[in-house]
Amino acid sequence: MNHDVQYGTAVASVYDSLIAPAMPTEEAVERLRPYVTGARVLEIGVGTGRVALPVARLARGLIGVDNSKAMLDELRGKNPPAHVALVEADFRRPLPFTEPFEAAYSTMGSLACVHSREELVTALTHICDVLKPGGSLSLEYYATGAYRPLVEQHTLTVPMPHHGGTSTFTVTLDDADVLTMHTRLDESGKPPVEFSEQVLLIERKEVEACLAEAGFAVERVHPAEGPAPYDWYTARSDH
């Protein structure tokens, strides 16, 4: 399996200034609130702490996992509170925890960074293994209704009002349902920033099937509305 880091130094260097401002956290935090309040919480794909820092104000303790040292270093530079711990680890491998969590979550489609349904089931199983029985998993997963039209369009340039520049996306989808998206961020007066990501783009019923195979009971699904990029799933550990 390919365990390359998708969100390395190039993304980390601009994430908080160019990317995060386009993605408000309030809705995600409110959806997580019933599950994370007073709980020991695991975030998969913690990045620079866009969601982790507000969630930490609710949680008893939070461990953030990411396979990108560059992203974790950005978060460490923000001096997170003492009850937040950061671990460099890859969810496609067994997670290095022995004390179980009461809640886990993953936003912005981090768990879609796999190359097959089998790899997704494996990753979800690793999360289930470190949850208490009945523990919750909340996740955002790429919505096919938003991304399949992008595949058909192939290249799209959109203005980004929060930084006064543009973002250009070049999108392809292979026969294994792996979507490759190349992003170029252009900000006036600065060199462009470019990075690529690959995710497994599958239908909601398939995501639910993968969750069930990994040991989760799906409680509810909030489908993406309009062009919103992610569906939101809430599930419980069924072991």
N, C-alpha and C positions, 0 to 999 in steps of 0.2 A: 504494500500500500504506500501511497505517496503522502508523506507527512510534512510536506513543505509548508512553511509559514506563509499565509496569504497576505496578512496585514503587517508588513514589516516596517522598516524605518521610514520609507516614503509616505506611507499612510499615517504613521504615528506623528510625523513632523507637522502635519496639517490637519489632523483629525479634529482637534478642538476649535481651530480657527475657521476651517472651511467646511467641514462635514457635519459635525455635531449640531451647529446652530440650525440646520435644516430639519432636525428631528427632535421636537420637543419631548420631554420625558414625562409630562404630567399624566397622560393617559395610561402609560405603562405602569407608573408607580401606583396609580389608583387601582388598576386591575390586580396588582400584586399585593396591595395592602392587606387584604384579609388573610393571606397565606404567610406573609413574611413578618407581620407584627409580633414581636416578642419571640421570634423563632431563630433557630440556628439555620442559616441560609447559605446555599451554594449558588454562585452565578457562573454559568458556563459562557466563556467568551466575554470576560469582564472589560476588556479593552482599556480605555483611559478613564473608566469610572463614570460614564455619562448617566447610567442608571444606578450603579452600585452606591454612589455617594448619597443620593436621596433615600435609597432603600436602607442604607446603614442607619439612618436616623430612626427607622422603625424596628429594625431587627435586633435581637439579642447579640448575635454575632454573625459575621459574614465572611466567607472565604470566596475570593474571586480567582477563577482559573482562566488562563489564556496561554496559548502556545507561542505568543509573540513577546519576546523580551522587550522589544522597543515599546510596545504599547503599555506593558506593565511598568516600565521605567517612567513613562509619562505620568501614570497614575501615582506611582511612589513619590514623584515630585510634588504632588498636591498634598502630601502629608495626611493621608487618610487616618481616621480615628483608630485608637488602639484596638478596638474590637473588630477591625477589618484586617484580614490576612490575605496576602497575594501569593499564588503558587503558579509557577511555570509548568504547565502540563498540557497534554493533548487528550481530548475527550475520546478519541478513537482508540485509546489504550486504557487499561484499567486505571482508575483514579486513585491517587495515593492517600486515601483517608480511611481511618478505622472507626472513628466516632461518627455515627450516622447523622444526617441532616433531616430537619422537619420539612424543609421546602427547598426547591431548586427552581431556577429560571434561566432562560436564555432569550435574549432579544435580538432583533435585526437579522434573524435568519442564521445565526451562527451555527446551529446544528445542521443546517443544510450544506455545510462545507464538507461534504463526503462525495464519493464517486459511485455509489451504488446503494440500492435499498438494503442490501446485506450489511454494508458498512454503517448505514444509519441505524439499523436494528442493534448492531454491536455497540455503537456509541450510546444509544438510549439505554441499553442494558447496563452499561458501566454507570450511568447515572442512577438507574433503579437500584443497583447494588449498594449505593452509599446513602440511600434514603431509608428512613424508618418506615415500617409498614403503614400504609395509608398516607405517607408523605406526598406532598404536591409537587408537580412539575408544570410550570407555565412556560410556554414558548411561542415565539413568533417564527413562522415559516413562510418562505417565499410563496406568494399567491400566483397561481398560474394565470389567472385572469389579468394580472398586471404585466407579467413578463412574456407571455406568448405573443402578444401584439408587438412587443419590442423586438422579439426575434424576427418577426415578419418585416418590421421596419428596418432592422439591422443597425442603422446608425441614427442617433438622435442627439441634438444639441439643445440644451435648455438654459435659460438665464438663471443665475443664482443670486437673488437680490441681496442676501445677507453678506456676500463678499464682492458684489459688483462685477462678477465675471460670468463665465459659463462653465457648464459641465457637459462633456460629450461622451456618450455611451455607445460602444460598439458591441453588439450582442449576437451570439451564435448558440445553437443548441444541437448536440450530436445525437446519434441513434441510441445512446445509453441514457438519454435525458439529463446529461450534464450540460448545464448552461455556463458559458464562458462570457464574462462581461469585462471589457476593457474600459476604464474610466480615465478621462483626461480633464483635469481641472485647470482652467485658465483664469488667472486673476491679473488685472491690469498692473503692468509694471513689474511683474514677478515671473520667474521661469515657470513653465507648466509643470504640474505634478501628474504623473501617470502611474497606474497600477491595474492589475487584473485580479479577478476572483473567479473561482469555479464553484458552482453549487448544484446539488441534485434538485431538479425541478419536477415535482410529481404532484398529482392531484390530492385534494384533501382526504379522500377516502383511503388513498395509499399511505398518507402520513398517519392516519388513524390506525391502519392495519399494522404499520411498523411499531407504533406505540404499544398496541396490544401484544404483539409478538415479543416485545422487550419486557413485558410484565406490568404495563400500565392499563388502567381503566380510564377511558376518556370521559370526562364529565361534561364538557361543553366546548364548542368551537364558535368563535366569533369570526365570520368570514370578512375579508377585506371589503371595504366599501369603496365603490368607484375605482379610481386609479391607485388606491392605497396599496403599498407593496407587500404587506404581510397579513396572513391569517393568524389568529391568536388561538392557541389550544390550552386547555387546562385539563390535567390528568392526575390520577392518584396511583401511587405504587400499590400493586395488587398482590404483594407478597407478605 
